[in-house]
Amino acid sequence: FPVTIRGAEVLTIGTAYTSIQIRNLQGSFIGEFPILEGQVRLPNLPAGIYTMSAETENTPLTRTFVVTTP
């Protein structure tokens, strides 16, 4: 199941990753955001469904999340 968040939030990702990329449901690139100390601060996104992806040499990460209105 996708994670549900409200607007801008801080998510715990893990220290193995250095940044994530966010795309909307249509695949349009929203941006790349740094992961600092295992956490990423998401921008204030409009309501919708998004994917985030990150990878290290051996471990890709892809997650879907839903943004609700703040």
N, C-alpha and C positions, 0 to 999 in steps of 0.2 A: 504494500500500500504506500502511496506517496505521503511524504511528510507535509503537514499543513502549517504554514507560518503566516504572520500578519506583517506585511510591509517589510521594513528593514529590521533584520534580526541578526544575532550572532549565532553561528552554528559551530559545533565542535566536529571537526573533520578527522583529525589525526596528524601526527607530526611527520609522517612519511611523505606528505604532499606539500608542495610549496605554493601552488595556486590552483584555482578552479576556473573553468569556463562555464558561462551560463548562456543557454539558448532558450528561446521561447518555443512553444509547441509547433510553430511553423518552421523551426530550424534556424531562425534569424539569430545571429550572434549578438548577445547583449553586452558582454564584456568579460574580461579576465580579472580576477580578484585575488590578492595575495592571501595566503594562509600564514598567520603569525601565531606561534606557540600553539599550533593545533586548532586554531579557530579562524573563521572567516566572517567578516562583517558584510552582510548582503546589502545591496543598495535598496532604496525604497522602490520596489517594483510594483507596477499596477497588478490588480487581481488577474490571475490566470494560472496556467500550468507551464512549468519550466523544467528543463533538465540541467543538471550540473555534472561536469566531468572533470576528472583529474587523473593523473597517472604518474607512477614511478617506473623504473625500469621493468619491474616484474608485476606490478599490481595496478591495473586500471580500476577506476571507480566511476560509476555512472549512477546517478540517483535522480528520481523525478520528485518534484515538490510542487505544492499548490499554494499560491499566495491568495489569501482572503483580503477583503477590504479592511484597513486598519480601524 
